Amino acid sequence: MPHVIIGGPASIERYYETFESINMREGDTIMKIKDAFLNTHKTKLLLECVVVDDRIPQTFYIAISRKAENLSVHLDLRTDPEKNDSIKRLLAFIAQQIKAQDVRCRYVTHNLRGFVQDDA
């Protein structure tokens, strides 16, 4: 399952408060983040996403959740899109937005080689 673990002072609540829907296009691929849903404990955020590749749409959720001192960015287990490059690219994009909240944030681990630029 594609995922990124981010360490440091990144905040789910801060990401939610500054959330704006996103529409990106790369060639024939369309990637959208349509909406965000924060749970009552502010420990998990679901992002409603759509990726259209070759005119085939996939709707799914990306989850951001607290794991000990880190944040996990991963596909929500209730949705099961084809794990293609566009979905991995969108997941890496969201991870980068979260990591950019604070210069002390860093990638702890991920399985998105080629999509996530590791810290130097």
PyMOL commands that set and color helices and strands:
alter all, ss='L'
color gray80, all
select helices_A, chain A and resi 12-17+85-99
alter helices_A, ss='H'
color red, helices_A
select strands_A, chain A and resi 3-7+22-26+29-38+44-53+56-67+70-75+106-110
alter strands_A, ss='S'
color yellow, strands_A
deselect
rebuild
show_as cartoon
